[in-house]
Amino acid sequence: MKTEKTSAELELDKLLHAEMLDSLEEELEMEIDDQRLDKLIAETMTDSETGLSVVASDTERHSYFKELFRLQGELIKLQDYVVLHNLKVVVLFEGRDAAGKGGVIKRITQRLNPRVCRVAALPAPSERERSQWYFQRYVSHLPSGGEIVLFDRSWYNRAGVEKVMGFCSEDEYEEFFRSVPEFEKMLIRSGTILIKYWFSITDDEQYKRFQMRIHDPLKQWKLSPMDMESRRLWEHYTKAKETMLERTHIPEAPWWIVEAVDKKKARLNTINHFLNQVPYAEIKHAPVTLPERVHNPDYLRNPPPKEMFVPNIY
C-alpha cells in the first residue's frame, strides 16, 4: 500500500528536483550560446506530487543565462587586460560549507585560460607544513605578473575551522590576527590586487543543501566528516566568523559579504562586483586568420587499427 509522503518529504523531493535541474544547467552553460538559448531552456520541471513549480520561469532562466554570458565576456576582457599589464590578482572565497563558493568559482573560470586564471584549493597541511611559518604554504600559490588566483578557502582557515575544531592553539590564533593585516598589506604594497569574499547563507539553507548532498549520489562525495561536524557546531562557526570579520576588515583589504541563499543571484552579483574591483579596458586584437594548409603530394594518412578506437556506444 502506497503511503502518503509527509510535508517534509515532499519539500525534499521538490528541492531535489530543483537541484537536479541546477546540475543540468551547469552543463547547459558549457554548451549553449545566444542563438540556441531560447530552444534549450524552454522546458520546465514540475513536482508531480505537489503540483508546484520547482524551477524558475523561462524568462528568469533566460535572463540568468544571458547575464551570465555577458559577465563571462567581460571576464575575458579582464583576463586580456591582466595579461597585457602584468597585473597580479588574488581573490579569496570564504564561507560556510555548501555556501556556493565552488559554484561561483566554476562560473568565473569556465571560459578563461587556466594558464592565466587558476584555482588554489589546498588540502589539510602536512606535518612539515604545520612546522612552517603559517602563511608559507599559501605564498607559493600567489600569482606572478599576468595571473589571477582564486583561493577556494585560504589562510583564513585559521580563523574558522582551525579555531572551531581546535586545530590551533590560542596563541597561534591570536598571532594570526596580529600577522594577517600586515601580511595582506605587504601583498598590496607589492602590487597585488587582493579581494576577499564571505558567502553568507542561513542555518535553514545550509540544512537544505546538506540534505541535497545526502540524497544525491553525484554529490555525496562533497560531504566529509568535517562538514558534518561543522553543521553541529553552527553557532561556534558564527562566533568565529564574526570575530574574523571584525578583526581583519581593514581599509587596504576589506571583506565583501555575498548574500548566497539564492545561488544564481550570488553568482551574478559576485562576478559583477569582481569586475568592478579591477580597473580594465577591452584590448583590441588583430584579426585571426588561419594559415594556408600545406599539401604534400607524398603524404599518406594511415588509419590506426580498429581495436584502438573507443567503442561508439552512443
ABEGO torsion letter per residue (X at the ends): XBBBBBAAAAAAAAAAAAAAAAAAAAAAAAABBAAAAAAAAABBBBBAAAGBBABBBAAAAAAAAAAAAAAAAAAAAAAAAAAAAGBBBBBBBBEBBGAGAAAAAAAAAAABBAAABBBBBBBBBBAAAAABBAAAAAAAABBBBGBBBBBBEBAAAAABAAAAAGABBAAAAAAAAAAAAAAAAAAAAAGBBBBBBBBBBBAAAAAAAAAAAAABAAAAAABBAAAAAAAAAAAAAAAAAAAAAAAABBAABBBBBBBAABAAAAAAAAAAAAAAABBBBBBBBBBBBBBBBBBBAABBBBBBBAAABBBBAX
